[in-house]
Amino acid sequence: MKHYLSYIDEAIKQYWNEPALTNYGGNTFTYGDIASGIEKYHILFEKCNIKKGDKIALCGKNSAEWCIAYLAVLTYDAVAVPLLPDFLPKNVVELTRISDSKLMLIDDAIMNSFRKSGVANDFASIEGFCAIVNVCGIRLMQESNNMSVELMEDVEKAFDVLFPRGVTPKRVNYAKTNLDALAIISFTSGTSSSPKGVMIPARAVSANLEFAHKEMYADKGWTILSILPLAHMFGQAFDFIFPFSKGCHIYIFNVKPTPARLIAALAEVKPFMFLTVPLVIEKIFRSKVMPTLEKPMMRFLMAIPGIRGILLKKIREKLVNTFGGKIEIGGLILGGAAVNKEVEELMKEMKFPYLVGYGMTECAPLIGYKNWKQFVMRSCGAVAHPSVEVRIDSENPAEIPGEIQVKGDAVMVGYYKNEKATNEVFTEDGWLKTGDMGTMDSGENMYIRGRCKNMILTANGQNIYPEEIEDMVNQLPYVAESLIVGRKNTLVALVVPNGDAATAAGLDEATLKSTIENCVFALNKELPSYSQITLCEIRKEPFEKTPKLSIKRFMYK
């Protein structure tokens, strides 16, 4: 297997003067610029006494500068620890501590949030921590015992000494020999007292990239609009590393992707493929396609078989142009959640170039994929690549749903410093339990039929672990027990009050209800934006329990 850093090494040398990364509406970096940025970071890491295998955290909004910092960490043979900018500042500090990160790379917005919340100084208490550095200009944001402004000035001086005429392609040579070395620790959540840091080895990244080079389309100078969170593996692997390794020009879209903004950006960038979550596409369809189809005359015409085909062809052409006109090359690639059935049926009927992939962080991330021309509707692709084996834990995988289980080079090595969680997620014979229930047809196309674990997958692809929020709710006054459920892209708290405590406090029913609701909604200040509670329902009866006194979750929606 070819090491993923070999692809990075070769791309930088081959496309040296070509544009590589652009902050949409902002500055552009060539492949050569990125090589220079990487070398500056490597000098910084040496000054911080960071060794091969040490951890470096990154937390910031999507940007070209974030991408350069990320590549610098990986090419130094350090371990990248990407943290979602949506995580609360206190959780970022704790994840930095848990991951044993020695350096924090951030942007101005994150630093401001640290200062406002009063956690900026908390990093100093982390053992071996060096400093907080801004990825924009590689600037020191906060001095520590281990690092000062003078040391940062030494980085610039050392760079000028090492590269008096600038970095050249001949000086690019990244270590790329150990496929078993840990490359990334990706945290699946930032709200738990025992979060799971997925340990992704170089071989898992390499397996995904090798598959992409064989089965996906990209070439020198082709453009891509990157909107997925780069702190997630899906975004890192296919919105960044893959197109970068092929010499593409990646535009980093770092504002809220409203339909109007996206449509304008797609028209300007003209991407050859576009990766996103179904919710974004559904919004575009509902704003650009559905209003036209719902007009009385259009409904009449669509009911005529011959006319229907002609109209759908014209709508398809218009829609392809909405995506910039080149989307048929690589396709619209969806993942992270199920596609609305009505929207998918319409896309399939008009032969729109879309596909739905399947994966998880623990597989870095790809499990299922199929080119849009062969993609089977309502599936999530076929078994993706030779480095992954998939089995359905069922006596009849084609008809009876069973847990989707995975094995192979793309699978993680475990959860960082969490042996219990690691043991729980693997079967006795070494297969990774995805927690998804599914079936598989004779063509190895997979169909998700449900979940066999409690994680809530939102429409925009965020993973929410209800137990973490329930633990917080259960500690509130007058709460006996609770459940967090997902409804139409929102989170609802189902709460059973503690009647004895309420009676002792002299609370009537109305006061008890308002008190609990106020306390529940106050918790949103402690939760990331994507996992906040939007509705609280008070239940009079306790939840149904199993013999082991576990709540029967399947009964409540």
Secondary structure, DSSP 4 states (H G I P E B T S, - for coil): ---HHHHHHHHHHHTTTSEEEEETTS-EEEHHHHHHHHHHHHHHHHHTTPPTT-EEEEE-SS-HHHHHHHHHHHHTT-EEEEE-TTS-HHHHHHHHHHTTEEEEEE-HHHHHHHHHHT-GGGGGGSTT--EEEETTTTEEEE-BTTB-HHHHHHHHHHHHHH-TT---GGG-------TTSEEEEEES-SSSSS--EEEEEHHHHHHHHHHHHHHS---TT-EEEE-S-TTSHHHHIIIIIHHHHTT-EEEE--S---HHHHHHHHHHH--SEEEE-HHHHHHHHHHHTHHHHTSHHHHHHHTSHHHHHHHHHHHHHHHHHHTTS-TTTTEEEE-SSPPPHHHHHHHHHTT-SEEE-EE-GGGSSEEEE--TTTPPTTS--EE--TTEEEEEESSSTTTS-EEEEEEETTS--EETT-HHHHHHHB-TTS-EEEEEEEEE-TT-BEEEEEESS--EE-TTS-EE-HHHHHHHHHTSTTEEEEEEEEETTEEEEEEEE-HHHHHHTT--HHHHHHHHHHHHHHGGGGS-GGG-EEEEEE-SSPPPB-TT--B-GGG--
